[in-house]
Each structure stands twice: as C-alpha cells, then as structure tokens.
C-alpha cells in the first residue's frame, strides 16, 4: 500500500430490519465527505444532551439540515461494502460499510468496528439489540475483544415532534389504527441500554436532516 493510500476500515451495521440502516448508508454514500477537526462544533442547533452523549455534530453536504426534495438513491446489496471517504485531523480514511444484507454473510465478515442500529421511533428495536444482536456479536465476533461496538440511534428527526418533558403522543400502529402509549426512545434510556451492554459509544443521527454526530466518525480511527 502506498503511503498516501487512505487506511480502509471495515464497518458492520447490525440491527432489526426496517430501522433505517439502508437509508443511513444511502445518505453517507452520496453526500459530500466531511472534514473534522478537534474543535469542530455545530452552530446550527444546540446540543441535544451533554457532551457525554453527543460531543459535537456535523452535517454532510450543503444545506443538509433541511430535508431534501430529492429521494435518496437506492443501494444495491451486491455492491457492498459501500465506501465512504472522510478526512479526520487532516488524514484521509476510507470507511467500508456492510450490513446484514451483505452478499458475504455478515457472520463471515471481519469488521474493525461494529455498529448496533435501532430506530428512535421503535422502542422494540432498541430492546432487540440487547436480547438478540448483542449475542450475535458475542457469538460470531469474539475473535478480538478490542473491536469497538457502537450503538447508533437512527431516525432522530422523529423527536422534533415530541415533548422533551416526557409527554407521550398517540401513535399509529402498523394496522393503521391509532394507539396510545410511548412510541419513541429518549436519549437517556438508549444511553443506559448501551452502558448495560458495555458498548463503547452511543451516538445518534438522522439521514433526513443530514445531522450526524462527529464523535460517531472519530470513534473509528
């Protein structure tokens, strides 16, 4: 490998079907790569929680905080891994993302980083990380105890419709009927689950608004 070739970092996304993994991958695969520095802080919106949860945030591409009228491109699973080039601290890296639909069965991959994904709009998908996907990690990727495991909350934009005082909205179930009860995950409880699973980091993002935690990318290098 030439000196100037960017290091390749294989990253595996795990999580239930329908939580937003493909949308996230489509977004990062087709947006302008960000350049991060140690003092990057977003000036477009206040931090969601303390620096423990989201140290800083960034946007990918121009006007990324506004929902685009153009649909995200459809990814083809046969093209996995999906590349994502990024510059961190003036050094280039090449992230190679795969998920559970990889042509090579995901249990046979050798990732350098594992991301456990859930939908912020689905408490059930967060519970599934603890009851299902954590055991997959322990059973198939125990060859290296140093592999970072990150919990990533997807679809963070759904919280814009919520009350941070803890009020509950009425949701609509899969059958189309309105139902009561909480249908969203708040940062504190997701962070608690990540800590209970002894994961290395908890981050959140939204492919709709283009907002991604800068710490999410820094953790890979």
C-alpha positions in Angstrom: 0.0 0.0 0.0 1.3 3.4 -0.9 2.0 5.9 1.9 -0.8 8.2 0.6 -3.4 5.5 0.3 -6.1 6.0 3.0 -6.5 3.3 5.6 -9.5 1.1 4.9 -11.8 0.5 7.9 -14.4 -2.2 7.5 -17.6 -1.4 9.5 -20.5 -3.7 10.0 -24.1 -2.5 10.8 -26.3 -4.9 12.7 -29.9 -4.4 13.8 -33.5 -5.3 13.0 -34.9 -4.9 9.5 -36.6 -1.6 8.9 -34.8 0.5 11.4 -33.1 2.7 8.8 -29.8 1.1 8.1 -30.1 1.2 4.3 -31.3 4.9 4.4 -28.3 5.8 6.5 -25.9 4.0 4.2 -27.5 5.6 1.1 -27.1 9.0 2.7 -23.4 8.8 3.7 -22.6 7.1 0.4 -23.9 10.0 -1.7 -23.1 13.1 0.3 -20.1 15.4 0.4 -17.5 13.8 2.8 -17.0 15.9 5.9 -13.7 17.2 7.2 -13.4 17.0 11.0 -11.0 18.8 13.4 -10.6 18.5 17.1 -12.5 21.8 17.7 -15.5 21.2 15.4 -18.8 22.4 16.8 -22.1 22.9 15.1 -23.5 26.4 15.2 -26.8 25.4 13.5 -28.6 24.0 16.6 -28.0 23.5 20.3 -26.6 20.2 21.6 -29.2 17.5 22.3 -27.7 16.3 25.5 -24.4 16.7 27.4 -21.1 16.1 25.8 -21.2 12.6 27.1 -23.9 11.8 24.6 -23.1 13.9 21.6 -19.8 15.7 21.9 -20.3 17.6 18.7 -22.3 17.4 15.5 -21.8 17.9 11.8 -23.7 17.9 8.6 -22.9 16.2 5.4 -23.2 18.2 2.1 -24.8 21.6 1.6 -28.0 22.6 3.4 -28.1 19.2 5.0 -30.2 20.3 7.9 -33.1 20.7 5.6 -35.0 17.8 4.2 -34.2 17.3 0.5 -37.0 17.1 -2.0 -34.9 14.5 -3.9 -35.2 10.9 -2.7 -32.1 9.1 -1.6 -30.6 6.8 -4.2 -31.4 3.1 -3.8 -28.4 1.0 -2.8 -27.9 -2.4 -4.3 -26.7 -5.0 -1.7 -24.5 -6.7 -4.3 -22.3 -3.6 -4.2 -21.4 -3.9 -0.6 -19.3 -2.8 1.1 -20.3 0.8 0.5 -17.3 3.2 0.6 -17.3 6.4 2.5 -14.2 8.7 2.3 -13.6 11.1 5.1 -10.8 13.4 6.4 -10.1 13.3 10.1 -7.5 15.6 11.5 -6.0 16.2 8.0 -5.7 12.5 7.4 -7.9 10.6 4.9 -9.7 7.4 5.7 -11.9 5.1 3.7 -14.8 3.5 5.6 -16.3 0.4 4.1 -19.8 -0.2 5.3 -21.6 -3.5 5.2 -24.9 -4.6 6.8 -26.9 -7.8 7.3 -27.8 -7.9 3.6 -24.2 -8.3 2.6 -23.5 -10.7 -0.3 -21.0 -12.4 2.0 -23.0 -13.5 5.1 -22.4 -10.9 7.7 -21.3 -13.5 10.3 -18.3 -14.3 8.0 -17.1 -10.7 7.8 -14.1 -9.4 9.8 -15.2 -5.8 10.8 -12.9 -3.4 12.6 -16.0 -1.7 14.1 -19.5 -3.0 14.8 -22.5 -0.6 14.9 -25.7 -1.8 16.6 -28.5 0.1 14.9 -32.0 0.8 16.2 -34.8 3.2 15.3 -35.5 6.0 17.7 -39.2 5.6 16.6 -39.2 2.0 17.7 -38.5 1.0 21.4 -38.8 -2.6 20.3 -35.8 -2.3 18.0 -33.7 -1.0 21.0 -34.8 -3.9 23.1 -33.8 -6.2 20.3 -30.2 -5.0 20.5 -30.0 -6.3 24.0 -31.9 -9.5 23.6 -30.7 -10.6 20.1 -27.9 -8.6 18.4 -25.6 -8.4 21.3 -25.4 -12.2 21.5 -24.7 -12.2 17.7 -21.7 -10.0 18.4 -20.5 -12.2 21.2 -21.1 -15.4 19.3 -19.6 -14.5 15.9 -17.1 -11.7 16.5 -15.4 -12.8 19.7 -12.0 -13.2 17.9 -11.0 -9.7 19.1 -12.2 -8.3 22.4 -10.9 -4.9 21.3 -13.5 -4.4 18.5 -15.3 -1.2 19.2 -19.1 -1.7 19.5 -21.2 1.4 19.0 -25.0 1.8 19.5 -26.4 4.1 16.8 -29.9 5.6 17.1 -31.4 6.2 13.6 -34.3 8.5 12.6 -33.5 11.1 15.2 -35.7 13.6 13.4 -38.8 12.0 14.8 -38.1 13.7 18.2 -38.8 17.0 16.6 -42.5 16.1 17.1 -42.0 15.1 20.7 -42.1 16.9 24.0 -38.8 16.6 25.9 -40.7 16.9 29.2 -41.7 13.3 28.6 -45.2 13.8 27.3 -46.5 10.9 25.2 -48.1 11.3 21.8 -50.6 8.9 20.3 -49.0 6.8 17.7 -50.4 4.9 14.7 -49.8 1.1 14.7 -48.8 -1.0 11.8 -52.5 -1.8 11.3 -53.2 1.9 10.7 -55.2 2.3 13.9 -54.3 5.0 16.5 -52.8 3.6 19.7 -51.8 5.1 22.9 -48.5 4.6 24.7 -45.0 5.8 24.1 -43.6 5.1 20.6 -40.3 6.9 20.8 -36.9 6.3 22.5 -35.3 9.1 24.5 -31.5 9.6 24.6 -31.2 8.8 28.3 -32.7 5.4 28.1 -30.8 4.4 24.9 -27.6 5.5 26.6 -28.5 3.4 29.6 -29.0 0.3 27.4 -25.7 0.9 25.6 -24.0 1.1 29.0 -25.7 -2.1 30.2 -24.4 -3.9 27.1 -21.0 -2.4 27.8 -20.8 -0.8 24.4 -18.1 1.7 23.7 -20.2 4.6 22.5 -23.7 5.8 21.9 -24.5 8.2 19.0 -27.5 9.3 17.0 -28.1 10.6 13.5 -30.8 11.5 11.0 -30.5 10.8 7.3 -33.5 13.1 6.8 -31.8 16.2 8.2 -28.3 15.1 7.5 -27.2 15.5 11.1 -24.6 13.1 12.3 -22.5 13.0 15.5 -18.9 14.0 14.8 -17.9 11.6 17.6 -19.6 8.8 15.6 -16.8 9.2 12.9 -14.0 9.9 15.3 -14.5 6.7 17.2 -13.5 4.6 14.2 -9.9 5.9 13.9 
